[in-house]
């Protein structure tokens, strides 16, 4: 099955981007108008995030989100055969801050959100950093697609570790200098084991692991925000949250991350994964206080 899927994707990926974007336009029409993929989730999320906007304004954001969603899929298919030049042409990154931190001897925890196009970001940072880029990922249930995406993501030296295996392999990672990429806006498996914070207009649970690990290892912590400049062009901006995580509490670090993520989403609302059920859990007193600041 892997070779069949890979062969089909490789053949499609050879098409020029203008043609592939026509495919994206067609997929968008199917996903939004025909299958209505998770439209109720998207609109519900947007109503929570932007209660001050009209329904028409939120619908406009939703439509642009779905276009970004299908564009990201098509751009990832292109990566099956595209080389370094395509990645560099499509990405503008701020790498100086991270490389300066690495030159000072720091390890780095990069906390990111589900913004497009994270596949370009992974490859761009792997190409431009002076230390190994370690990516924590969630395996795809379809084994053929999981292997294809794994091969794409490790192409320029990224060290990939599944979230389920991280505790087993983390000691090997921490033996030498590293930059660790973490999708810190995932929902926790159990909402009671989380930091609860106001995310836009409603409390949401945030994973405790990324900040606790940074404090334990006294890593420098940065936030990477992703912005879509135009179709096929992305910019990745790096914000320093702290140079020495041990000077912060995990709650303080997570709050800094949450504020940075919310700010960059507000600057480019359609570029966030609104089909993700960010407010899946409802806060209860038994989960502990809502952290504000």
N, C-alpha and C positions, 0 to 999 in steps of 0.2 A: 504493500500500500504506500509506503514511504516514497519509493521510487516513482510511482505513478503520480502522486501529488506533487513531488518535487519537480518532475519533468514538466507537468502542466504549468506550474507556477514559474519555472525558469523560462519556458517558452513565452508566456504572457509578459514576463518582466523585460523581455528584449524589445518590446514595443516602446516607441518614444513617449515621453510624459504627456504631451498634448492628447495623444490617443488614449493613454491610460486614464487621464482625467475625464474623458468622455465616458469611460466605463464607470468612473466614480459618480458622475452625474446620474447615470442610469441606476446604479445601485442605491443612490440617495433617494430617488423617486420611489423605488420599491420599498426601501426600509422605512421611509417616513409616511408615504401616502398609502401604500398597499398593505404591508405587514404591520405598520404602526409599531415598530419594535420599541418596547418599553416607553412609549410616549407618555403614558400615565405617570410613570416614575419620573421622567424628565420634567414634565410640567409641575408635578408635585414638588420636586426639588427646587425648581426655579421660583415657585411661589414662596417657599421658605427663605430662599436666599435673597430674593428681591421683592418683598411685599409692597414696596413703594412704587413698583413699575406696574403699568397696566397689563391686562392679559394679552393685548396685541403686542406690546413690547416684549413680553416673555416668550410669546410664540415666535417672534422674530429671532430672538436668541436661540430658541430651540432649533429652528430651521438651520441656522448657521452652525450650531453644534453638530447636527447630523451631517452636514456637508464636511465639516472638519473630521468627523468620525470616519466617513467613507474615504476621504482623502488620505487619512492616516493608514487605512488598510491598504489602499492602492500603492502608496509610497513605500510601505513595508514590503509589498510584493516586488516592487522595483529593486529593492535591496538584495533580492535573491541573486541577481546577476550584476548589479551595479557595483562599481569600485569606489575607491577613496575619493576620486574627483567629484563624484556625484554627492557624496556626503558633505564634502567641504563646500561645494557650491550651494547646498541647501541649508547650511547651518552657519550661524554667526554665534560664536561663544566667547564668554569672558573667562579666560583661563589663567590670567596673570595672578589673581588673588590666590587661587588654589596652589599654583606653582610656587608663589612666594612663601606660603605656609609650609609647603613641602620642603623648600630650601632651608627653612628655619628648623627642620627636623620634626615638624608636627605630623601626626596622622590626622586624617580628615574623615568626618562623617558628613555626607551630603544628604540632606533631607529634602525630598522632592514630593510633589503631588501628581495626581493623574492628569497631567496637561499634555497636549499634543505638541510636537511629536517626540515622545520619549525614546523612540527607537533611534532617531537621529542623535538625541542627546547622549545616549549610551555610547554610540560609536564615536562621537565627537570628543567626548572626554577621554575615552580610551586612547584616541590618537594624539591628544595634546597634553596629557599629564605626565609629570616626571616620576610617577610612582604607579604601581599596578592599580587598576580600577577594578574593584570587587563589586559585583552586582548581585543583590538578593532578589530572587524572582519566584513567582508562583507558577509551577508547571501547568501546561495546558493539558486538559483531559484527553484530547485527541493526540495519540503518540506520534503520528506522522507530522502534524503541525508543530508539536512541542520540539521535535528534533530539528525541524527546519528553522524555527525561531531561535533555538539554542545555537545553531551554527551561525546564524546571522549576527547574533549579539556577541559572540566570542571572537568574531573575525579579526579584530585588531588588538587582541590580547586581554580583553575583559575576562576576569575570573568569575564565573557564574556559579552560585551556590543556591540551591532551592531553599525556600524558607523552612521547610521541614527538616533539612539536614544541616542548617546553619549552626546549631548548638554543637553538633558533632565535629564540624570542620573549623569553627571559629578560632580555635587555638592555633591552627596552622596559618590562618590569615594574619593573626596578630603578631606573628614572629618577626615580621619585617615591616617596613613602612608601607602604608596603604592609603587608598581613598575608597571609602565604603559608601555605596549608593543605596539609599533606603526610601521606599515608597511609604511615607509615614502617615498617609491618610487612609490606610486600610482599616476596615472595621475589625475590632477584636472579636475573637471567637466567643468570649463571654463578656458582656458589658460591665460586669462588676469588677473586672480586672482591667481597668482603663482609667485614664485621666479624662474627666468630663469637663468640657469647656463650651462656651457659647461660640458656635460656628455660624456666622451670619446671624440669623434671628432666632436660632434654636439650639439647645445643647446637643452636643454630639460626643461620642466616645473616641478618644485617641489612644493609640497603642502606647504602652509604657516602655517597651523594649528599646526603641531607637535612642531615647534620651538617657535611659538608665545605662545603656552600653557606653554611650559617649562620656558620661560622668565617670563611670568605672575606669575607663581607659584614658581619661583626661585628653580626649581628642579635641581638635578644633572642629567646630560645627558650622556648616554653611547651609544656606537655603538656595536651591537652584530654581528660579522661576522661568517658565517657558512662554514665549509669546509668538504668535503667528503673524509675521510681517505682511505676507501675501501668500498666495497659493504656491506651495512648494518652498517657501522661505521661512525659516524659524530663527529666533534669537534666544539664547540662553544666558540669563543674567544671574550672577552669583552675589549673594548677600551674606556677609559675615554675621553669624549669630553670637559666637564667642570663640576666642582663640584658645581658651583653657576651660573645658567643660566642667572640670572639677570645682570651679568657682561658682557653679550654678547648681540648683537642685534640678532633678528631672522634670518637675512640674514647671519650673521657670523656663527651661529649655523648650519644652513642648509648647508652652504659651507663646514664646517668641516665634517658633515655627508656625503655629496656627495663625498668628497675626500676619506673618509674611505671606503665607499661602492665600489667606483671604484677600489681602491687598492685591496680589498679582492676578487673582481671579476677577476681582472687580475691574481691573484695568483691561481685561480681555475676556469677558464672560463666556463667549461661545467656545473657548479653547480649553474647557474643563470637561471631564468625563461625567456629565450629568445623568447618564444612565446607571451610574453606580449609586446604590442605595446608601448614601452617606448618613442619612438620619433613620437608619433601619431600626435602631433601638430607641425606646423612650426612657428618659432618665427617671430613676426611682431613688428615694432617700437612702435606701440600703446600699446604693452604689457609692455613696460618699458625696462630699460637697462638690458643687460646680466651681471650678477654679476660674477666677476672673482677675483681670489686672490690665 
